Amino acid sequence: MTVWTLLRVKRYDMGMNWALKIALLLFISLSPSFGQSVVDQIDGFDSGLELAPGSPSLSTEKIEKISASGRIFILSNDSSSYGKGDFISIVLDNKLVNRCLVAKTVPGSGGIKIMKVYNPELHKLLRPGMKVQVIRGDDSYFKLRAKQENQPEETALIEDEEALFDETTLLEDDLNLEEKNNRKIKTDNIFSLYLSQVEGQTAEGDNTRYSQIGGSYSYQIDDNIWIEGGYSESLINDYPDAELDTKYTSFVAKVKYTIEAPFYSYIQPYAGYQITSADSTGAGTGNVSAERKALDEKLVADLNKNKAVFGITILKRLVPGWFARADIGSDALNFGFGLEF
């Protein structure tokens, strides 16, 4: 074979290699990407426990509430998959999470005590609204793989038989199962802090919005029906005249109804009544003309309004107990955070 022939073959092979690389790159870039499961959020996660082949089917339930201590869960029981006194195990994405005892049940829900955590990292991912699988009774058909060096140790939360059947645990965590099965948000209280944009006017009489710092308290008086009182205030500089300041406040009372939305969110349409008021101690005083005095007093009085209001509140659960909050209504635009308790 001549040198020219060898060079031609080599050039052909290089061209084929580049063609294959380009084709592979196009294939990877155009291939559909798939979202991670909740387990994939943990780098290098390996629970050490997985569902063995031939295991019985599991029931699917939803976490309704988690106590502040993390030891007590309220779990839906729509399929009647467990009863009081049963031992159950929670499974997420075919990974064994923890071992529990059913302490109390009511139609549609059950209170469970966490006895043992098989993987603390996965246990921390559990939150209200999340769907999990439940094993009733024996979970020995889960096989234990060889532990890796960085495998976390199993954590026992209940150390002895006396603690296991101590019913004061439910009372300490203050989880009430009774008559709350139809509630989208299981707690009865939400305290919120937010930045508010409230309608007002400039010293020239043009419409504008003023930023205020505000807060509110909401109470669930019946299933998904809430009443709320909110207050916000700000200091308007150079209103109604230069070198004068006006304290501008807003109080609003609302009635809301909760509707569950995707992604652990809730929508609350509301109707209510708003009272805005302004106070400027320097308005109309000092060495000013009668016309200026009357105008200053009128500008301050124009901010005093009472009106019916309508809108919606959007709550997005961030972690157990905390919401991001937005209010869009005729009373104000609010953005902040809420704490349920």
N, C-alpha and C positions, 0 to 999 in steps of 0.2 A: 504493500500500500504506500503510495507516495505521500510526501509531506503535505502537499496541497489537499489531498483527500482527507488526511488526518485533521487538518485545520477545519475543513468543511464539516466533518463529523462533530468536532468540538464545538463549533459555532452553533450547530443544530441542537446539541445537547443543552448549551447555555440558553438558547432561545426557548427550549421546552421548559427548562427550570423556571425562567422568568414568567412564562405563560402559566405554569402551575401555581406559582406564587400569587400572581395577579388574580387567577380564578379562585384560589383559596381565600384571599383577602375579600373579594367581592361576596363570596358565599357567607363568610363570617359577618360582614357588615350588613348583609341583607337578611340574614336569618332572624326570625322573631325572637325577642328576648322575653324571658319569663320572670315574673316577680318572685321575690324571696318569700318563703314562708316565715312565720313568726320565729321559728327555731333558728333559721338562717341568720337572724339578726345578731346572734352571739358568735363571735369569732372563735373558730376552733371548737365549737360546742360538741360535746359527746356525753350524753347522759349515762352511758353504760348500761342502759336498759332499753330493750325494744320489743315490739310485739312479735311473738313467735308465729310461724306459719300454722294455720289451722286453728287459730284462736277464735273463740266465739265473737259474734258481732257485738259492738259496743253501742250504748245509747248516747245520744247527743243532748246536752243540756247547756244552759246559759248561766254564767255567773251574774247574779243580780246585785250583790253587795259584798264588800270585803271590809272587815273591821279594821280599826286603826292599828291594832296590834298585829294584824295579818294572820291570826290564829283561827279566826272564825270566818266562814264564808256562808252566804245565802245563795243557794243554787236552785235553779228551776227544777221541777220534777214533773214536767208535763206528761211524760210517758210512764209515770209511776214506776220508775226503774229502781227505786230504793225506798226503804222504810226506816222508821226510828229504830236505832240500835244496830243497823247494818254497818258493816265495814265496806267502804268503797275506795277506789283509787281513781285519781284524775289523770287522764291521758291527753296529751297535746301533740298532734302531728306524729302519732304512733310512738311517742316518747312518754315514759312513765314519769309523772311529775311529783305526786305526793300520795300519802296514805291517810285516810280520814275515817272518822266515826260520825254517823248521823245522830245528832243530839236531839233534833226535834223536826217534825214535819207538819205542814198544813197543806190543804189542797193546792197543788201547783208549785210548792216551794218546800225547801228543807234547809235547816241550819246544820252545818257540819263543822266538826273540830278537826284541825290539822294535827295528826299524830306524828307523822314523819315526812320530812322533805327529802326526796331522792336526789333532786338537783336544785340547789338554791337559785342558780342563775335563771333557770326556766321558770321556777316558782315566782320570781320577781316580775316576770312578764305578764302574769295573770292580772286581769283588771275587769271591773264591771262591764257587762255587755259582751264579753268574749264568750264564744261557744267552745266547749270542751267535750271530751268523751268520758264516759263514766263506766267503770267496771264494778259490778256488785259482787261482794264476797271475795273468793279466792283469786289472787292475781299471780299465782305461781307459774302460769303459762307464759309469763314474761321471762325471757332468758337473760341471764347476766353475762355480758361480754367481759373479756379481760379488762381489768381496770388499767387505765393509763396513769402515768406518773402525776399528771396534773389533774386527775379526777377528784372533784370535791367530795368530801366525806358526807354520808347521809346524816341529816340533822333530825334528831328526835325532839319534838316539841312537848310531848307528854311523857313524863318519865316513869310513872307508876300507875297501878290500877286505880288508886284512890283519885288521882288527878284525872284519869280517863273518864270516870263517871261523875265528876264534880260538875253539877249543872250550873254552878255560879259563874262558870266561864262565860256562858251566854249573857248573863246579867251584867258582868263586868264590861263586856264589849258593847252592851246596850243595842243589841240587834233584835228588833221586834218583827216577828213573822206575821203577826195577826193583821188581817184586813188590808194588806198592802200589795196583794198579788197583781192588781191591775194598774199599779203606779209605774209610769215610765221612769221617773226618778224616785228611788225608794226612800231617800231621806226627806225630812220635812222642812229643812232650813237651808237657805243659801244667803251668804253675805258677800257682797260684791263691792269692788272699788274700780273706778273707771275714769277716763278722760272724756269729758262731755262737750259737745258743740251745741249751744243753745241759741235760738234766734233772738236777735235784738236789732238795734238801729244805731247809726252813727250820729254825731252831733249835727251833721247836715241833714239828718232825716232819712238817709238811705238804709235799706235793709242790710244786715250783716249777721255773722255768727260770732259768738264769744266762747272762748275755751274756758271750761270750768273743771275743777276737780270735784268728783262726786262719789257717793256711795249709796247702797240700797240694802234693804233686808227683805227677803221673800219667805213666805210661809205657805206650806201646802195644806189648805183647809179641808180638802177632799181629794179623791183620786184625780190627779192631774190638774186640779184647779188651785191656783196660787193667788195670793194677794201680796202686793209689794208696795213699799214706801221708799222713795228715793229723794235725796237732797244733794244739791251741788251749788257751788258759789264761785265767784271770781271778782276781781277788782278791775274796773274799767278805768284806765288812765285817760286824762284830758277829756272827761265827759262829766257834765254837759258843756264844759268850757275849758279852755287851757288852764293848766295847773289845778284843775279840780278832778277828784277821783270819786267814782261811784261804786258802791258794793252792790253786786247783782246776784240774786239768789233764785233758785228754782226748786220747788217742791212738787212731786208728782206721786199720785196714788194710782195703782193699776190693778186690774184683774186679768189673770193670764190662764191660758190652757196649754198643756204640754202635748206635743206631737213628736213621736220618735222619728228620727231621720237616720240616714246611713252614716257610717264612719263614727259611731259613738257620739252622735250629735242629737240635739233636740231643738225644735222650733216652738216658740211660744207666742202665738198671736195675743195681742192685749188691747184693752180699752181702758181709759182712765181719765183723770182730771189733773190739770197742771196749774199751779199758781206761781207766777214770777213776780218778783218785787225788786225795787231799786231804792237805795238810800245814799244820798249825798249830803253830808252835813254842811258843806260849803256852798251848795247851790243856792243862788239868790241872795247871798250875803256879801258883805264888803261894799266897797265903793263902786257900785254898778248902777246903771240907770234902771228905771222902773221897767222899761221894755226888756232889758237884758235879764232882769230878775224874773219876770214872768216867763220868758223863753226858757231859762234854766229850769224852772220848776216844771214847765210843761214837758221838757225833754226827759226829766227824771220820771215824771208821772206816766209817760208813754211806755215805759218799760214794765209798768205794773199791769199784768194781764192775767185773766182767768179763762181757761178754755178746756173743752173736751179734747182728748188726744187718742190717737190710734197708732198701731205699729206692730212690729214683731221683735222678739228677742231670740237670738241664736246662741245656743250653748254648745261648745265643743269640748268633750271630756279630754283632758290632757293626761292626767294620772288619777288614780283613785282619790276622790275628794276635791279635785280641782278642775275648774272649767275656764276656757277662754270664752269671753262674752262680747257680743255686739248687739246694740239696740238701734233699730232703724225705724224712726217714727216721726210723727208731726210734733212731738215734744222736744226731741233732741236726737243727735247721733252720738252713741256711746261706744267706747272700746275699752275693755279691761279684763279683769279676772274675777272669778267667783269661787268661794269655798263652801262646800256643802257639809252639813253636820246634823 
